[in-house]
Amino acid sequence: MGFGKILEKKMKEKYVKQAELANAVGIPKTTLCSIITRDTNKVDIDQFLRICKYLNCAPEEFYAQYEDENKEAPQPIDNKWEALRSQLIKLSDDELTELHNYVKFINWKQRSEKKKD
């Protein structure tokens, strides 16, 4: 989602029509319509600041909303080995050593149980 769609959302929240905003900030209605329709991020800084002032919102609100809307969704892990690898890379050396020793213990335990059978 770009600036145009975020602007459109903010305008709806504040019940501001395109013609009203265009007139208030001194840009052609067709320009404003194009910004929204094309969902462009290329907006003149002076226009942007006048829009923020008219809508009574801080420029940071647009940025925060942009960041929220454009966060990458976490990708599902299809492979159990990839899932394990993604968890292992977060462990410290000591934790990896402890895990290694635990795996060795499990292997020893399995071998011991097989010998009993």
C-alpha positions as CSV (number, residue, x, y, z in Angstrom):
1,M,0.0,0.0,0.0
2,G,1.4,3.3,-1.1
3,F,0.8,6.9,-0.1
4,G,-2.2,7.3,-2.3
5,K,-4.2,4.5,-0.6
6,I,-3.1,5.6,2.9
7,L,-4.2,9.2,2.0
8,E,-7.6,7.8,0.8
9,K,-8.0,5.9,4.0
10,K,-7.2,9.0,6.1
11,M,-9.6,11.1,4.1
12,K,-12.4,8.6,4.7
13,E,-11.6,8.6,8.4
14,K,-12.0,12.4,8.5
15,Y,-14.9,12.6,6.1
16,V,-12.9,14.7,3.6
17,K,-13.8,14.6,-0.1
18,Q,-11.2,14.8,-2.9
19,A,-12.5,18.1,-4.2
20,E,-12.4,19.6,-0.7
21,L,-8.8,18.5,0.0
22,A,-7.6,19.5,-3.5
23,N,-9.1,23.0,-3.1
24,A,-7.8,23.4,0.5
25,V,-4.2,22.5,-0.3
26,G,-4.1,24.2,-3.7
27,I,-3.6,21.3,-6.1
28,P,-5.7,20.3,-9.0
29,K,-8.4,17.7,-8.2
30,T,-7.1,15.6,-11.1
31,T,-3.6,15.5,-9.5
32,L,-5.1,14.4,-6.2
33,C,-7.3,11.8,-7.9
34,S,-4.2,10.5,-9.7
35,I,-2.2,10.2,-6.5
36,I,-5.0,8.1,-5.0
37,T,-5.8,6.1,-8.0
38,R,-2.2,5.2,-8.9
39,D,-1.4,4.8,-5.2
40,T,1.8,6.7,-5.8
41,N,4.5,7.5,-3.3
42,K,5.8,10.4,-5.4
43,V,4.3,13.5,-3.9
44,D,5.8,16.9,-3.7
45,I,6.9,17.6,-0.1
46,D,5.1,20.9,0.1
47,Q,1.9,19.2,-1.1
48,F,2.4,16.4,1.4
49,L,2.9,18.9,4.3
50,R,-0.2,20.9,3.3
51,I,-2.2,17.7,3.2
52,C,-1.0,16.7,6.7
53,K,-1.8,20.1,8.0
54,Y,-5.3,20.1,6.5
55,L,-6.0,16.6,7.7
56,N,-4.6,17.5,11.1
57,C,-2.2,14.6,11.2
58,A,1.6,14.4,11.7
59,P,3.6,13.2,8.7
60,E,4.9,10.4,10.9
61,E,1.4,8.9,10.9
62,F,1.6,8.3,7.2
63,Y,5.0,6.6,7.6
64,A,3.9,4.5,10.5
65,Q,0.8,3.3,8.6
66,Y,3.0,2.7,5.5
67,E,5.4,0.5,7.6
68,D,2.4,-1.4,9.2
69,E,0.8,-2.1,5.8
70,N,4.0,-3.1,4.1
71,K,5.5,-5.5,6.7
72,E,6.4,-8.8,5.1
73,A,4.2,-11.5,6.4
74,P,6.1,-14.4,8.0
75,Q,6.5,-17.2,5.5
76,P,5.3,-20.6,6.6
77,I,8.0,-23.2,7.0
78,D,7.2,-26.2,4.8
79,N,10.2,-28.3,5.8
80,K,10.8,-29.6,9.3
81,W,14.6,-29.4,8.8
82,E,14.3,-25.8,7.7
83,A,12.1,-25.1,10.8
84,L,14.8,-26.7,13.0
85,R,17.6,-24.8,11.3
86,S,15.8,-21.5,11.8
87,Q,15.5,-22.3,15.6
88,L,19.1,-23.5,15.9
89,I,20.7,-20.4,14.5
90,K,19.2,-18.4,17.4
91,L,21.0,-20.6,20.1
92,S,24.2,-19.6,21.8
93,D,27.3,-21.9,21.6
94,D,26.6,-23.2,25.1
95,E,23.0,-24.0,24.3
96,L,24.1,-25.8,21.1
97,T,26.6,-27.9,23.2
98,E,23.8,-28.7,25.6
99,L,21.5,-29.7,22.8
100,H,24.2,-31.8,21.2
101,N,24.7,-33.7,24.4
102,Y,21.0,-34.2,24.8
103,V,20.8,-35.7,21.2
104,K,23.7,-38.0,22.0
105,F,21.8,-39.1,25.2
106,I,18.7,-39.8,23.1
107,N,20.7,-41.8,20.6
108,W,22.3,-43.8,23.4
109,K,18.9,-44.4,25.0
110,Q,17.5,-45.7,21.7
111,R,20.4,-48.1,21.2
112,S,20.0,-49.4,24.7
113,E,16.4,-50.1,24.2
114,K,17.0,-51.9,21.0
115,K,19.6,-54.1,22.7
116,K,16.9,-55.1,25.2
117,D,14.6,-56.3,22.5
